[in-house]
């Protein structure tokens, strides 16, 4: 363990993001409205520099800095890289809807700060830092959810904020219970003292802390905000909210199970396994009937948390857990951003029918969407296929065979609702209106939704996501080798 300021450079990736946020805010204040793209470039440069610094540090030995509160290891390194690159891409995905907005600079800065909060969640080695990371990964996102300032955005923000405040209180109660039980906040000290603590305090502490990270990950039973917020905000912000904080929260849950709760006299892994099974099942069942593409993707993200929590449940049981988590997090980020980029390319096409009609003459756009959606299913040779395969093997090795069976059934079931979107798009003709949808020209099937021009940046990002997903899947051996190099 290293302490003091001599290891400030261990946090170089985070410092670069912070400098990018401060520099972007100052640059935006002194830049004319029509040249706010300069801030976008600065933020992108900060993210790329942070990702490069994190990639270099990924091959260094794991360490704990600042009195053990900040953990720098393979899990943190992977989250640093994925979050930094993800924010850089999402800034450009959002540029089409933010360009010319009077608060364009503030949006980019908030996206950087939210990414910094996500990394803090993943790197937390102390309960107080975990709470700070929760707040930093939450407050900027409340503003981003309602950035369009329309009625849907305001409603989404209010639901997101109220649910976040409620779960935040539960998390603080959990942290207080653990501190009362052990008298300390550091993970290593808590891991040594909690096995002898009061079972009642321990149970309250485990449930409260897990509720906080489950909320940021969008897992059951604190997932109610996900569909409403995703459908209420703009597609780029929906992509951000369902990707960036989820990466940090899952990594935080993984560290809690691997270190803090590894020796407690409660079956925490079984609790997380049940959350995983219910999340993937409920998410899939709810997605079956969705005709709104954003709500469909929202429930898809809920089901994806279930697969991610599978590896969290076996965090302390198998050495395969760390590489499986790293591979799935990277694959999920690429694929999920790609799917939302498809919606952002035609932001007014909110239903499956509208989207199929709007892209009817753009075959390659449909192909890229199919690669991303089939990637979320776990179809080879995509990145998520490798991630799911690694997670299934880790769960099997961790003696959660029943969970692997549940996950396999859910994987097959999820193919149904993804095909409900892919099939009409490939057919090249508008699908028959589903129940609740009006005829073309009325209701959600408006001219704005079916005859709009495609947005350039989202189209490029969708194609890039499809290509990267395939390359990561085809280069799985090298990718897994990098992910396991620090373990």
C-alpha positions in Angstrom: 0.0 0.0 0.0 1.2 3.5 -0.9 0.1 6.6 0.9 0.6 10.3 0.6 1.2 12.5 -2.3 4.1 10.6 -3.8 1.7 8.5 -5.8 -0.4 11.3 -7.3 0.7 10.1 -10.7 -1.1 6.8 -10.0 -4.2 8.8 -10.6 -3.0 10.4 -13.9 -5.9 9.1 -16.0 -8.4 10.6 -13.6 -6.5 13.9 -13.4 -6.5 14.2 -17.1 -10.3 13.8 -17.1 -10.6 16.4 -14.4 -8.3 18.8 -16.2 -10.4 18.3 -19.3 -13.5 19.2 -17.5 -12.1 22.4 -15.9 -10.3 23.4 -19.1 -13.5 22.7 -21.2 -15.5 24.9 -18.9 -13.1 27.8 -19.0 -12.7 27.5 -22.8 -16.4 27.5 -23.2 -16.8 30.7 -21.2 -14.4 32.5 -23.6 -15.6 30.9 -26.9 -18.4 32.3 -29.1 -21.5 30.2 -29.2 -21.0 29.1 -32.8 -17.5 27.8 -32.0 -18.3 25.6 -29.1 -16.9 22.7 -31.1 -13.6 23.7 -29.7 -14.7 22.4 -26.3 -15.8 19.2 -27.9 -12.3 18.7 -29.3 -10.7 19.5 -25.9 -12.9 17.1 -24.1 -12.2 14.4 -26.7 -8.4 15.0 -26.4 -8.6 14.7 -22.6 -10.5 11.4 -22.9 -8.0 10.0 -25.3 -5.0 11.1 -23.2 -6.7 9.5 -20.1 -7.3 6.2 -22.0 -3.7 6.1 -23.2 -2.4 6.8 -19.6 -4.7 4.0 -18.3 -3.5 1.6 -20.9 0.1 2.2 -20.0 -0.7 1.7 -16.3 -2.7 -1.5 -17.0 0.5 -3.5 -17.2 1.9 -2.2 -13.9 1.5 -4.1 -10.6 -1.7 -3.5 -8.6 -1.5 -1.0 -5.8 -3.6 0.9 -3.3 -2.9 4.6 -3.0 -4.0 7.4 -0.7 -4.2 5.2 2.4 -5.7 2.4 0.5 -8.8 4.3 -0.5 -8.1 4.2 -4.3 -7.4 0.8 -5.8 -5.4 0.7 -9.1 -5.6 -2.8 -10.5 -6.8 -4.6 -13.6 -10.5 -3.9 -12.9 -9.9 -0.2 -12.4 -7.6 -0.1 -15.5 -10.2 -1.7 -17.7 -12.9 0.7 -16.4 -10.7 3.7 -16.9 -10.1 2.8 -20.6 -13.7 1.8 -21.4 -15.2 4.9 -19.7 -12.7 7.3 -21.2 -13.2 6.0 -24.7 -16.9 5.7 -24.2 -17.3 9.3 -23.1 -15.2 10.5 -26.1 -17.5 8.6 -28.5 -20.7 9.7 -26.7 -19.6 13.4 -26.8 -19.6 13.1 -30.6 -22.8 11.1 -30.6 -24.5 13.9 -28.7 -22.9 16.7 -30.8 -25.8 16.6 -33.4 -28.4 17.4 -30.7 -26.2 19.7 -28.6 -24.6 21.9 -31.4 -26.0 25.4 -31.0 -27.5 24.7 -27.6 -26.8 27.6 -25.1 -25.4 25.1 -22.6 -23.4 23.0 -25.0 -20.2 23.3 -23.0 -21.8 22.4 -19.8 -23.2 19.2 -21.3 -19.7 18.0 -22.3 -18.3 18.9 -18.9 -21.1 17.1 -17.1 -20.4 14.0 -19.3 -16.7 14.1 -18.2 -17.6 14.5 -14.6 -20.1 11.6 -14.7 -17.3 9.4 -16.3 -15.0 10.4 -13.5 -17.6 9.4 -10.9 -18.0 6.0 -12.7 -14.2 5.4 -12.4 -14.3 6.4 -8.7 -17.0 3.8 -8.1 -14.8 1.1 -9.7 -11.6 2.2 -7.9 -13.2 2.5 -4.4 -11.3 0.8 -1.6 -13.2 2.7 1.1 -16.9 3.2 1.8 -16.6 7.0 2.0 -15.0 7.0 -1.5 -17.8 4.7 -2.7 -20.4 7.2 -1.5 -18.5 10.1 -3.2 -18.3 8.1 -6.4 -22.0 7.4 -6.2 -22.8 11.1 -5.9 -20.4 12.1 -8.7 -21.8 9.4 -11.0 -25.4 10.6 -10.2 -25.7 14.4 -9.9 -24.3 15.3 -13.4 -26.6 12.6 -14.9 -29.7 14.2 -13.4 -28.9 17.4 -15.4 -28.1 15.4 -18.5 -31.3 13.5 -18.4 -33.4 16.6 -18.7 -31.0 18.7 -20.9 -33.6 19.1 -23.7 -35.9 20.9 -21.2 -39.0 19.4 -22.7 -41.9 17.8 -20.7 -40.6 14.2 -21.2 -37.1 15.2 -20.1 -38.3 17.0 -17.0 -40.4 14.0 -16.0 -37.4 11.7 -16.6 -35.2 13.9 -14.5 -37.6 14.1 -11.6 -38.1 10.3 -11.6 -34.3 9.7 -11.9 -33.5 12.3 -9.1 -36.2 11.1 -6.7 -35.3 7.4 -7.1 -31.6 8.3 -6.9 -32.1 10.3 -3.7 -34.2 7.4 -2.1 -31.6 4.8 -3.0 -28.8 7.1 -1.9 -30.3 7.3 1.6 -30.5 3.5 1.7 -26.9 3.3 0.7 -25.9 5.8 3.4 -27.8 3.7 6.0 -25.9 0.6 4.8 -22.6 2.4 5.1 -23.5 3.6 8.6 -24.4 0.1 9.6 -21.1 -1.3 8.4 -19.1 1.5 10.1 -21.1 0.8 13.4 -20.4 -2.9 13.1 -16.6 -2.6 12.4 -15.6 1.0 13.3 -13.7 1.6 10.1 -14.4 2.4 6.4 -11.5 0.8 4.6 -12.3 -2.4 2.6 -9.3 -4.3 3.9 -10.0 -3.5 7.6 -13.7 -4.2 7.1 -13.0 -7.5 5.5 -11.0 -8.6 8.6 -13.6 -7.3 11.1 -17.0 -7.9 9.6 -17.0 -11.7 10.1 -17.3 -11.1 13.8 -19.8 -8.3 13.6 -23.5 -8.2 14.6 -25.5 -10.2 12.0 -28.3 -7.6 12.0 -26.0 -4.7 11.4 -24.2 -6.7 8.7 -27.4 -7.6 6.9 -28.5 -3.9 6.9 -25.1 -2.9 5.7 -25.0 -5.4 2.9 -28.5 -4.6 1.6 -28.0 -0.9 1.7 -24.6 -0.8 -0.1 -25.8 -3.3 -2.7 -28.9 -1.2 -3.3 -26.7 1.8 -4.2 -24.6 0.0 -6.7 -27.6 -1.9 -8.1 -29.3 1.4 -8.8 -26.4 2.8 -10.7 -26.2 -0.5 -12.7 -30.0 -0.5 -13.4 -30.5 -3.9 -11.7 -33.7 -5.3 -10.2 -35.3 -4.3 -7.8 -34.1 -0.6 -8.2 -34.5 -0.6 -12.0 -37.8 1.3 -12.3 -36.2 4.5 -13.5 -34.4 2.8 -16.5 -37.3 2.6 -19.1 -38.8 6.0 -18.2 -35.5 7.9 -18.1 -34.3 6.2 -21.3 -37.4 7.0 -23.2 -37.7 10.5 -21.8 -34.3 11.8 -22.7 -32.6 12.1 -26.0 -31.0 9.0 -27.6 -27.4 10.1 -27.0 -28.0 10.9 -23.3 -29.9 7.6 -23.0 -26.8 5.8 -24.4 -24.7 7.7 -21.8 -26.9 6.9 -18.9 -27.3 3.2 -19.7 -23.6 2.7 -20.4 -21.1 4.8 -18.4 -22.4 4.6 -14.8 -23.3 1.0 -15.3 -19.6 0.1 -16.0 -18.4 1.7 -12.8 -21.3 0.3 -10.7 -20.8 -3.3 -11.8 -17.0 -3.0 -11.1 -17.8 -1.6 -7.7 -20.2 -4.5 -6.9 -17.5 -6.9 -8.1 -14.9 -5.4 -5.7 -17.5 -5.5 -2.8 -18.0 -9.2 -3.3 -14.4 -10.0 -4.0 -13.0 -8.1 -0.9 -15.5 -6.6 1.5 -18.1 -9.3 1.7 -15.9 -12.3 0.8 -15.7 -13.6 4.4 -19.0 -12.4 6.0 -21.3 -15.1 7.5 -24.1 -14.3 5.0 -24.6 -15.8 1.6 -24.1 -12.6 -0.4 -23.1 -14.4 -3.6 -26.5 -16.2 -3.6 -28.3 -12.8 -3.1 -26.4 -11.4 -6.1 -27.0 -14.5 -8.2 -30.8 -14.1 -7.5 -30.6 -10.4 -8.5 -28.8 -11.5 -11.7 -31.4 -14.1 -12.6 -34.4 -11.8 -11.9 -32.8 -8.9 -13.8 -32.2 -10.8 -17.0 -35.6 -12.6 -16.8 -37.6 -9.5 -16.0 -35.7 -7.4 -18.5 -36.3 -9.9 -21.3 -40.0 -10.4 -20.5 -40.7 -6.7 -20.4 -38.9 -6.1 -23.7 -41.0 -8.6 -25.6 -44.0 -6.2 -26.0 -42.1 -3.0 -26.6 -42.6 -1.1 -29.8 -40.7 2.0 -28.7 -37.1 1.4 -29.7 -35.7 3.4 -26.7 -37.9 1.4 -24.2 -36.8 -1.8 -25.9 -33.2 -0.9 -25.4 -33.9 0.2 -21.9 -35.2 -3.2 -20.9 -32.4 -4.8 -22.9 -29.9 -2.9 -20.6 -31.7 -4.3 -17.5 -31.3 -7.8 -18.8 -27.6 -7.2 -19.6 -27.0 -6.3 -16.0 -28.1 -9.8 -15.1 -25.3 -11.3 -17.1 -22.8 -8.8 -15.7 -24.0 -9.6 -12.1 -23.3 -13.3 -12.8 -19.6 -12.7 -12.6 -20.1 -10.4 -9.6 -21.7 -13.3 -7.8 -18.5 -15.5 -8.3 -16.0 -12.7 -7.7 -14.4 -14.4 -4.8 -14.9 -18.0 -6.0 -12.9 -18.2 -9.3 -9.8 -16.7 -10.9 -11.7 -16.5 -14.1 -14.0 -13.7 -12.7 -11.7 -10.7 -13.4 -11.0 -11.5 -17.1 -14.6 -12.3 -17.6 -15.7 -9.0 -16.1 -13.2 -7.1 -18.1 -14.1 -8.7 -21.4 -17.9 -8.3 -20.9 -17.7 -4.7 -19.8 -15.7 -3.7 -22.9 -18.0 -5.7 -25.2 -21.2 -4.3 -23.7 -20.0 -0.7 -23.9 -19.2 -0.9 -27.6 -22.4 -2.8 -28.5 -24.8 -0.8 -26.4 -23.5 2.5 -27.7 -23.8 1.2 -31.2 -27.5 0.2 -30.7 -28.3 3.6 -29.3 -26.4 5.3 -32.1 -28.9 3.6 -34.5 -31.7 5.4 -32.7 -29.8 8.7 -32.6 -29.3 8.5 -36.4 -33.1 9.0 -36.8 -34.0 10.6 -33.5 -37.7 11.3 -34.4 -38.3 7.6 -35.4 -39.3 6.3 -32.0 -41.1 3.1 -32.9 -39.8 0.0 -34.7 -42.1 0.7 -37.7 -40.9 4.3 -37.9 -37.2 3.3 -37.7 -37.6 0.6 -40.4 -39.3 3.1 -42.7 -36.7 5.9 -42.1 -33.7 3.7 -43.0 -35.4 1.7 -45.7 -32.9 2.8 -48.4 -29.8 2.5 -46.2 -29.0 -1.2 -46.2 -25.6 -0.9 -44.5 -27.2 1.0 -41.6 -29.5 -2.0 -41.1 -26.5 -4.4 -41.3 -24.6 -2.5 -38.6 -27.7 -2.4 -36.4 -28.1 -6.2 -36.8 -24.5 -6.7 -35.8 -25.0 -4.7 -32.6 -28.4 -6.2 -31.7 -27.2 -9.8 -32.4 -24.1 -8.9 -30.4 -26.3 -8.0 -27.4 -27.9 -11.5 -27.8 -24.4 -13.0 -27.7 -24.1 -14.2 -31.3 -20.6 -15.2 -32.6 -18.3 -13.7 -33.6 -19.2 -10.5 -31.7 -17.5 -9.0 -28.6 -20.5 -9.7 -26.3 -20.4 -13.4 -27.4 -16.9 -13.7 -26.0 -18.0 -11.8 -22.9 -21.0 -14.0 -22.3 -18.9 -17.2 -22.9 -16.3 -16.0 -20.4 -19.1 -15.1 -17.8 -20.8 -18.5 -18.3 -17.5 -20.3 -17.8 -16.7 -18.2 -14.7 -20.1 -18.8 -13.2 -19.9 -22.6 -13.9 -16.4 -22.6 -12.3 -17.9 -20.7 -9.3 -20.4 -23.5 -8.8 -23.5 -21.5 -9.9 -24.6 -24.0 -12.5 -28.3 -23.2 -12.1 -27.6 -19.6 -12.9 -25.8 -20.6 -16.1 -28.8 -22.6 -17.2 -31.1 -19.6 -16.4 -28.8 -17.3 -18.4 -28.7 -19.7 -21.4 -32.5 -19.8 -21.5 -32.7 -16.0 -21.3 -30.2 -15.6 -24.1 -32.3 -17.7 -26.5 -35.5 -15.8 -25.4 -33.9 -12.4 -25.9 -33.4 -13.2 -29.6 -37.2 -12.8 -30.1 -37.5 -9.1 -29.4 -34.2 -8.1 -31.1 -35.5 -9.9 -34.3 -38.8 -7.9 -34.0 -36.7 -4.9 -34.7 -34.2 -6.4 -37.2 -36.7 -8.2 -39.4 -38.8 -5.2 -40.5 -35.7 -3.2 -41.1 -34.3 -5.9 -43.4 -37.6 -6.3 -45.2 -37.2 -2.8 -46.5 -40.9 -2.0 -46.1 -42.9 -0.6 -43.2 -44.0 -3.3 -40.9 -47.6 -3.6 -40.1 -48.5 -1.3 -37.2 -48.4 -3.1 -33.9 -51.2 -2.7 -31.3 -51.3 0.8 -30.1 -49.6 2.2 -33.2 -51.5 4.4 -35.6 -51.3 4.4 -39.4 -48.5 6.4 -41.1 -49.1 10.1 -40.6 -50.8 9.7 -37.2 -49.6 9.0 -33.7 -46.0 7.9 -33.5 -45.8 7.1 -37.2 -45.5 10.7 -38.2 -43.8 12.1 -41.3 -41.0 13.4 -39.0 -40.4 9.9 -37.8 -40.3 8.2 -41.1 -39.0 10.7 -43.6 -36.2 12.5 -41.7 -32.6 12.8 -42.8 -30.0 10.7 -41.2 -27.7 12.3 -38.6 -24.1 11.9 -39.8 -22.2 11.4 -36.6 -24.5 8.7 -35.2 -24.4 6.8 -38.5 -20.6 6.8 -38.4 -20.5 5.7 -34.7 -23.0 2.9 -35.5 -20.8 1.6 -38.3 -17.7 1.9 -36.1 -19.3 0.1 -33.2 -20.3 -2.8 -35.5 -16.8 -3.1 -36.9 -15.1 -2.8 -33.4 -17.5 -5.4 -32.0 -16.6 -7.9 -34.8 -12.9 -7.1 -34.5 -13.0 -7.7 -30.7 -14.8 -10.9 -31.2 -12.4 -12.2 -33.9 -9.4 -11.1 -31.9 -10.7 -12.6 -28.7 -7.4 -14.4 -27.8 -5.3 -11.3 -27.8 -8.1 -9.3 -26.1 -8.5 -11.8 -23.2 -4.7 -11.9 -22.9 -4.5 -8.2 -22.3 -7.4 -8.4 -19.8 -5.6 -11.1 -17.8 -2.2 -9.5 -18.0 -2.6 -7.7 -14.7 -4.2 -10.6 -12.7 
